[in-house]
Structures are given as structure tokens and as C-alpha cells.
Amino acid sequence: MMDFWSYVKIQLGQFFFVGPGELRDFLSSARHSALFSHYRARFILSRVRMMAAVFAVLTPLWMAIDFSVFPGKVAFFLAGGRIVATVLFAFLALFCRCGPKMGNARLAVGILLAVPTSFFLFSRWLLAGVQLNALGTALASGYTFLPFVLATGLALFPFVALETMLFSVPMLVVFLISEFVHGHGILPGLNDLVVFWLLLLISAVSSMSSLSQLQLMKSLFKRSSVDPLTRLLNRRSGEQFLQLQLAQAKRQKFPLTLAFIDLDNFKLINDLYGHEMGDAILLHVAEQLQSAVRDGDVLIRWGGEEFLIVMPYATLEQAEKRLTDITRSRILQRPDGTPLTWSGGLAQWPRDSVYSWQELVNLADTRMYHAKESGKAKMMSQ
């Protein structure tokens, strides 16, 4: 019998139009793949630079209006705040070239939002109690709606639900406190609550838009990165993943082993039994390999009947033992009932003197061909 929480998850998945098991990926990014996180971080950082460039241009232009409406001293301090904000925005736009990691992306968004939020608090404090004419009062009231711009800006980023809360809740708290204290003591007025409710509503709509962007991004990423037959990473995405994985291995000094696998005499299956049977066997092989590798390993369909297993934190000896165990415990068969074997080659960084992922793959590929030439149905690491 289905338990209550399983039922709730199914209903939520149907409501948000996500597949089984995908709802968690929209609540938290903990289970996102390294490749998708890299792709999402690069996109977010580009949006940060774009927004920062727009703010860097528009922020100083308002100084002319400040000096024409507000008293000289107030306008002078507002101009100083705008100059500081402009410099920070320009820095983000021009020099935010950090690595595409989600930690860097979240930090960049945090800085982007913190700058106008700080200016909002500064302007509210500076304008408090200042006697203004009708036009000045109207413009000063306009500063109140700066958080609305920021809340709307969240819709530009493909965030999970926890990330939207991470950025929207502090803005709501800052705005609420400033409204409560500004001219009303501790208790809020009715107008304050109405404005806060509007800000809360806009933040919720922006968060939904952000989640929609994430859903679209995941769908496009899956279509472009996953092999349609085996549902493994395709070669193009596999190359990007290898580049990231080797760079991480070099930074953190852990071994990285590749296993290049090619099914033996697979062409005969297509010739004798047709490509549909060949596709069915490829899918079965992919499922068997995927169920046998470790959680941290990644399986890639390299092309045709070739597969690449990426095994971080594994030495050649550990990888060879693991693949031998897979061969012994999972017997694959051809349509005629005879065993379906594979040949493979292993390569490991830093044991093998290579400097790029391309060299590492080529070395594993070369050893795979040596295994075929020496009788097939074996793995070679030398």
C-alpha cells in the first residue's frame, strides 16, 4: 500500500509536470550532476555580468535627478552611494570571470543583490526626516520600490527552491524591518503591510519563474547530453565531463581511471539479426554496466558499441578488479545464446604520463585494441 508521503510526492510531481524522482532536483541541487552544475553555473554567471552591466550604466545617471530635487547635502551623499554601487557593479560586469562553479555563481548573485539592498537601506536612512517638496517626496517614495526590482530580477536565474529562498528571504526581511522602523517605531502601519504583501507576491512569482527556467534548462540539457537509446551521457557531454573531472583530479590529487570497453564481434549481431536486436543488446549492456558501477562512476556511450567508464578515486588495480567482477557476475548473451564478451583498455592519471583527457582516452583506446589483437574478451592496463 502506498504511504502518504509517496502519494504526496506523486501528486506534486504531476502538479509541477516533472517525472518520477525529479521533484527533489527542483527543491535542492544536491543531486545535480557535476556537468549540469557546471552548465547552470556558467549560465548564471553570464546573467550576473549582464545585470551588473545594466546597473553600472543606469545607477550613476540618476545622480542628475538627485541633485535637481534633493537638498545639496542629501544629494551629495546619495551620489557617493551611487558611485560606490557603480564601481561594484562594474567590477562584477568586467571582472567576474571566476570558474563556473555553483558556489561562485551563488556568491556572485549574492553580491549583485547585496549592493542595491545596501543602497536601499542607506537611502532610507539618509532621507528619513528630510523635509522635501512634493516632487522630492514622490522620488523618495520611489526608493522604497528598489527591492521590487531585485525581487523581479530573481526570475532571470535558473534556481532551485532553496536557492530562491536563500536570496529572497533576506531581501524581504530587510525591507520589512526598514518599513517597520522608518517613521513608525516598532509597529507597522497598514500601508507597510500592503506594500510588503505586494513584494512577497512578486517574490513568489519570480521564484516560480526561476523554477520554470530550471525545468526548461534541465529538459534541454538532458536532450543535448543524453544518448537517446541507452540514456547514458553521449560523447559530446562525456568529453565535457572528462575535462572537468581531470581538472578536479589534478587540483585535489586523486587518481582517475578510465575503462574503454568495446563489445566483441558486435557487427555480426547487426548483420545477422538486424539493428533492432543490436539496439536491444546495447541497451541491455548499458543497463548491466550502469547497475554494476559505483555511485561515483560515470558511464558514457562513446559511439556505436563503445563505452567509457570514468572512475574517480580508483587505481588501475581497483578498476581492473571491479571490471573483472562485473564480467564474472553478469553473463551477457548473443541472440543465439553464446556469450557476449567485451575487450577493454584501462588508463589512469597520474600513473600514466598524460597531460590531457584526450591523451588519457587515447591510451585506454589503444590498450583496448591491444586486448582485441591478443584474443579479445580481456582487459589490458599496459
C-alpha positions as CSV (number, residue, x, y, z in Angstrom):
1,M,0.0,0.0,0.0
2,M,1.3,3.4,-0.9
3,D,2.3,5.5,2.1
4,F,1.1,9.1,2.5
5,W,4.4,10.8,1.6
6,S,4.8,8.8,-1.6
7,Y,1.4,9.8,-2.6
8,V,2.1,13.4,-1.9
9,K,5.3,13.2,-4.0
10,I,3.5,11.7,-6.9
11,Q,0.8,14.4,-6.8
12,L,3.3,17.2,-6.5
13,G,5.2,15.7,-9.4
14,Q,2.1,15.6,-11.6
15,F,1.2,19.2,-10.5
16,F,4.6,20.6,-11.4
17,F,4.8,18.4,-14.5
18,V,8.0,16.6,-13.5
19,G,8.9,13.0,-13.8
20,P,9.3,10.4,-11.0
21,G,12.3,11.3,-8.8
22,E,12.8,14.7,-10.4
23,L,10.9,16.7,-7.8
24,R,13.9,16.6,-5.4
25,D,16.1,18.2,-8.1
26,F,13.9,21.3,-8.1
27,L,14.0,21.6,-4.3
28,S,17.7,21.2,-3.9
29,S,20.8,21.0,-6.1
30,A,22.5,18.3,-4.0
31,R,21.8,15.5,-6.6
32,H,22.6,17.6,-9.7
33,S,25.3,16.1,-11.8
34,A,28.7,17.9,-12.0
35,L,28.2,18.5,-15.7
36,F,24.8,20.1,-15.2
37,S,26.0,22.2,-12.3
38,H,28.9,23.4,-14.5
39,Y,26.4,24.3,-17.2
40,R,24.0,26.1,-14.8
41,A,26.8,28.0,-13.1
42,R,28.2,29.3,-16.4
43,F,24.7,30.5,-17.4
44,I,24.0,32.2,-14.0
45,L,27.4,33.9,-14.1
46,S,26.7,35.3,-17.6
47,R,23.3,36.7,-16.3
48,V,25.1,38.3,-13.3
49,R,27.5,40.0,-15.6
50,M,24.6,41.2,-17.8
51,M,22.6,42.6,-14.9
52,A,25.7,44.2,-13.4
53,A,26.5,45.9,-16.6
54,V,23.0,47.3,-16.9
55,F,23.1,48.6,-13.3
56,A,26.5,50.0,-13.8
57,V,25.2,52.2,-16.6
58,L,21.9,53.2,-15.1
59,T,22.9,53.8,-11.5
60,P,25.1,57.0,-12.0
61,L,22.6,58.5,-14.5
62,W,20.1,59.1,-11.6
63,M,22.6,61.5,-9.9
64,A,21.4,64.4,-12.1
65,I,17.9,63.9,-10.8
66,D,19.1,63.6,-7.2
67,F,20.9,67.0,-7.4
68,S,18.0,68.7,-9.0
69,V,15.4,67.5,-6.4
70,F,17.0,66.8,-3.1
71,P,18.9,69.3,-0.8
72,G,22.6,69.6,-1.7
73,K,24.0,67.6,1.3
74,V,21.5,64.8,0.8
75,A,22.2,64.7,-3.0
76,F,25.9,64.6,-2.3
77,F,25.7,61.6,0.0
78,L,23.3,59.8,-2.4
79,A,25.8,60.5,-5.2
80,G,28.6,59.0,-3.1
81,G,26.5,55.8,-2.5
82,R,25.7,55.6,-6.2
83,I,29.4,55.9,-7.2
84,V,30.3,53.1,-4.8
85,A,27.5,50.9,-6.1
86,T,28.5,51.7,-9.7
87,V,32.1,50.6,-9.0
88,L,30.9,47.3,-7.5
89,F,28.5,46.7,-10.4
90,A,31.3,47.5,-13.0
91,F,33.6,45.1,-11.1
92,L,31.0,42.3,-11.4
93,A,30.4,43.0,-15.0
94,L,34.0,43.2,-16.1
95,F,36.0,41.0,-13.8
96,C,33.5,38.3,-12.7
97,R,35.5,35.7,-14.6
98,C,35.7,33.0,-11.8
99,G,35.4,29.3,-12.6
100,P,31.9,28.1,-13.5
101,K,31.0,26.5,-10.1
102,M,27.7,26.8,-8.3
103,G,29.5,28.2,-5.2
104,N,31.0,31.0,-7.3
105,A,27.6,31.6,-9.0
106,R,25.7,31.9,-5.7
107,L,28.4,34.3,-4.4
108,A,28.1,36.5,-7.5
109,V,24.3,36.6,-7.2
110,G,24.6,37.4,-3.5
111,I,27.0,40.3,-4.2
112,L,24.7,41.5,-7.1
113,L,21.7,41.7,-4.8
114,A,23.6,42.9,-1.7
115,V,24.8,46.1,-3.4
116,P,21.3,47.6,-4.2
117,T,19.9,46.3,-1.0
118,S,22.7,48.1,0.9
119,F,22.0,51.3,-1.1
120,F,18.3,50.9,-0.3
121,L,19.0,50.9,3.4
122,F,21.4,53.8,3.1
123,S,18.9,55.9,1.1
124,R,16.1,55.1,3.5
125,W,18.3,56.2,6.5
126,L,19.6,59.3,4.6
127,L,16.1,60.5,3.6
128,A,14.5,59.9,6.9
129,G,13.2,63.1,8.4
130,V,14.3,65.3,5.5
131,Q,11.8,68.0,4.5
132,L,11.0,67.6,0.8
133,N,8.7,69.2,-1.7
134,A,6.0,67.2,-3.5
135,L,8.4,66.1,-6.2
136,G,11.1,65.1,-3.8
137,T,8.6,63.2,-1.7
138,A,7.5,61.3,-4.7
139,L,11.0,60.4,-5.8
140,A,12.0,59.4,-2.2
141,S,9.0,57.1,-2.2
142,G,10.3,55.6,-5.4
143,Y,13.4,54.4,-3.5
144,T,11.0,52.2,-1.5
145,F,10.4,50.1,-4.6
146,L,14.0,49.2,-5.2
147,P,13.5,45.7,-3.6
148,F,10.7,45.1,-6.1
149,V,13.3,45.4,-8.9
150,L,15.6,43.0,-7.2
151,A,12.7,40.5,-6.5
152,T,11.8,40.6,-10.1
153,G,15.4,40.1,-11.1
154,L,15.4,36.7,-9.5
155,A,13.3,35.4,-12.4
156,L,16.4,35.7,-14.6
157,F,18.2,32.9,-12.8
158,P,17.5,29.1,-13.0
159,F,17.4,28.5,-9.3
160,V,16.1,25.6,-7.2
161,A,13.6,26.3,-4.5
162,L,16.1,26.5,-1.7
163,E,18.2,29.0,-3.7
164,T,15.3,31.3,-4.3
165,M,14.6,31.3,-0.6
166,L,18.3,31.9,0.1
167,F,18.1,35.2,-1.9
168,S,14.5,36.3,-1.5
169,V,14.0,35.9,2.3
170,P,16.9,38.2,3.3
171,M,15.5,40.9,1.0
172,L,12.0,40.5,2.4
173,V,13.4,40.7,6.0
174,V,15.5,43.8,5.2
175,F,12.5,45.5,3.6
176,L,10.1,44.6,6.3
177,I,12.5,45.9,9.1
178,S,13.1,49.1,7.2
179,E,9.4,49.7,6.8
180,F,8.6,48.9,10.4
181,V,11.2,51.3,11.7
182,H,11.0,54.1,9.2
183,G,8.7,56.6,10.7
184,H,6.5,54.1,12.6
185,G,8.6,53.0,15.6
186,I,8.2,49.3,16.1
187,L,4.7,48.5,14.9
188,P,4.0,48.5,11.1
189,G,1.3,50.6,9.5
190,L,-1.4,49.3,7.2
191,N,0.3,50.7,4.1
192,D,3.5,49.0,5.1
193,L,1.8,45.6,5.3
194,V,0.1,46.2,1.9
195,V,3.5,47.1,0.3
196,F,5.2,44.1,1.9
197,W,2.4,41.8,0.7
198,L,3.0,43.0,-2.9
199,L,6.7,42.4,-2.5
200,L,6.1,38.9,-1.2
201,L,3.7,38.2,-4.1
202,I,6.3,39.4,-6.6
203,S,9.0,37.3,-5.0
204,A,6.8,34.2,-5.2
205,V,6.0,34.8,-8.9
206,S,9.7,35.4,-9.6
207,S,10.6,32.2,-7.8
208,M,8.1,30.3,-9.9
209,S,9.6,31.8,-13.0
210,S,13.1,30.8,-11.8
211,L,12.0,27.2,-11.2
212,S,10.4,27.2,-14.7
213,Q,13.7,28.3,-16.2
214,L,15.4,25.5,-14.3
215,Q,12.9,23.0,-15.6
216,L,13.5,24.1,-19.2
217,M,17.2,24.1,-18.7
218,K,17.2,20.5,-17.4
219,S,15.0,19.4,-20.2
220,L,17.3,21.0,-22.9
221,F,20.4,19.7,-21.1
222,K,19.0,16.2,-21.0
223,R,18.1,16.2,-24.7
224,S,21.5,17.5,-25.7
225,S,23.7,15.5,-23.4
226,V,22.0,12.0,-23.1
227,D,22.2,9.2,-25.7
228,P,18.6,8.5,-26.7
229,L,19.0,4.8,-26.8
230,T,21.0,3.9,-23.7
231,R,20.1,7.0,-21.7
232,L,23.8,7.4,-20.8
233,L,25.9,10.5,-21.4
234,N,26.6,10.9,-25.1
235,R,30.1,11.5,-26.4
236,R,29.9,15.3,-26.6
237,S,28.8,15.6,-22.9
238,G,31.2,12.9,-21.9
239,E,34.1,15.0,-23.3
240,Q,33.0,18.0,-21.2
241,F,32.7,15.8,-18.2
242,L,36.1,14.3,-18.7
243,Q,37.6,17.8,-18.9
244,L,36.0,18.8,-15.6
245,Q,36.9,15.5,-13.9
246,L,40.6,15.5,-14.9
247,A,40.9,19.2,-13.8
248,Q,39.4,18.3,-10.4
249,A,41.7,15.2,-10.1
250,K,44.7,17.4,-10.7
251,R,43.6,20.0,-8.1
252,Q,42.7,17.5,-5.4
253,K,45.4,15.0,-6.3
254,F,43.2,11.9,-6.5
255,P,43.6,9.0,-9.1
256,L,41.3,9.0,-12.1
257,T,40.9,5.8,-14.1
258,L,39.2,5.3,-17.5
259,A,38.0,2.0,-18.9
260,F,37.4,1.9,-22.6
261,I,35.1,-1.0,-23.5
262,D,34.2,-2.4,-26.9
263,L,31.8,-5.3,-27.5
264,D,33.5,-8.2,-29.4
265,N,32.2,-9.0,-32.8
266,F,29.1,-6.8,-32.4
267,K,28.8,-6.1,-36.1
268,L,27.8,-9.7,-36.7
269,I,24.7,-9.2,-34.5
270,N,23.5,-6.3,-36.6
271,D,24.3,-8.3,-39.8
272,L,22.6,-11.5,-38.8
273,Y,19.7,-10.3,-36.6
274,G,19.1,-6.7,-37.6
275,H,19.7,-3.3,-36.0
276,E,16.7,-3.6,-33.7
277,M,18.2,-6.6,-32.0
278,G,21.5,-4.9,-31.9
279,D,19.9,-1.8,-30.2
280,A,18.2,-4.1,-27.7
281,I,21.5,-5.7,-26.7
282,L,23.2,-2.3,-26.5
283,L,20.5,-1.1,-24.1
284,H,20.8,-4.3,-22.0
285,V,24.6,-3.9,-21.8
286,A,24.2,-0.3,-20.8
287,E,21.8,-1.2,-18.0
288,Q,24.0,-4.0,-16.8
289,L,27.1,-1.7,-16.7
290,Q,25.1,1.1,-15.1
291,S,23.8,-1.1,-12.3
292,A,27.3,-2.5,-11.6
293,V,29.5,0.6,-11.4
294,R,29.9,2.6,-8.2
295,D,27.7,5.6,-7.4
296,G,30.6,8.0,-8.2
297,D,31.5,6.4,-11.5
298,V,30.1,7.7,-14.8
299,L,29.2,5.6,-17.8
300,I,29.4,7.2,-21.3
301,R,28.3,5.8,-24.6
302,W,31.3,6.8,-26.7
303,G,30.0,5.6,-30.0
304,G,28.5,2.5,-31.6
305,E,29.3,-0.4,-29.3
306,E,32.0,1.5,-27.4
307,F,31.5,2.6,-23.8
308,L,33.7,4.6,-21.5
309,I,33.6,4.2,-17.7
310,V,35.1,7.1,-15.7
311,M,36.2,6.0,-12.2
312,P,37.4,8.8,-9.9
313,Y,39.4,7.8,-6.8
314,A,40.1,4.4,-8.3
315,T,43.5,3.0,-9.2
316,L,44.2,0.7,-12.1
317,E,44.2,-2.3,-9.9
318,Q,40.9,-1.4,-8.2
319,A,39.3,-0.7,-11.6
320,E,40.6,-3.9,-13.1
321,K,39.3,-6.0,-10.2
322,R,35.9,-4.2,-10.4
323,L,35.5,-4.9,-14.1
324,T,36.6,-8.5,-13.7
325,D,33.9,-8.9,-11.0
326,I,31.3,-7.4,-13.4
327,T,32.3,-9.8,-16.2
328,R,32.0,-12.8,-13.9
329,S,28.7,-11.9,-12.2
330,R,26.9,-10.6,-15.3
331,I,26.7,-13.0,-18.2
332,L,25.7,-11.3,-21.4
333,Q,24.4,-13.4,-24.3
334,R,24.0,-13.0,-28.1
335,P,20.7,-13.9,-29.7
336,D,21.9,-17.4,-30.4
337,G,22.7,-18.0,-26.7
338,T,26.5,-17.7,-27.0
339,P,28.3,-15.4,-24.6
340,L,28.7,-11.8,-25.5
341,T,32.1,-10.6,-24.4
342,W,33.9,-7.3,-24.5
343,S,37.5,-6.1,-24.7
344,G,38.8,-3.2,-22.8
345,G,41.7,-0.9,-22.0
346,L,42.5,0.9,-18.8
347,A,44.4,4.1,-18.2
348,Q,45.0,6.1,-15.1
349,W,46.1,9.6,-14.2
350,P,48.7,10.3,-12.7
351,R,50.2,6.8,-13.1
352,D,50.2,7.1,-16.9
353,S,52.2,10.1,-18.0
354,V,49.5,12.1,-19.8
355,Y,48.5,15.8,-19.5
356,S,45.0,15.9,-21.0
357,W,41.9,13.9,-21.0
358,Q,42.3,13.3,-24.7
359,E,45.6,11.6,-24.2
360,L,44.1,9.5,-21.3
361,V,41.2,8.3,-23.6
362,N,43.5,7.6,-26.5
363,L,45.7,5.5,-24.2
364,A,42.8,3.5,-22.9
365,D,41.6,3.1,-26.5
366,T,45.0,1.8,-27.7
367,R,45.1,-0.7,-24.9
368,M,41.6,-1.9,-25.8
369,Y,42.8,-2.6,-29.4
370,H,45.8,-4.5,-28.0
371,A,43.3,-6.6,-26.0
372,K,41.4,-7.4,-29.2
373,E,44.5,-8.3,-31.1
374,S,45.7,-10.6,-28.3
375,G,42.5,-12.7,-28.3
376,K,39.6,-10.5,-27.1
377,A,37.4,-10.9,-24.0
378,K,40.1,-9.4,-21.8
379,M,41.1,-6.1,-20.2
380,M,44.6,-4.6,-20.6
381,S,46.2,-1.9,-18.5
382,Q,49.7,-1.9,-20.0
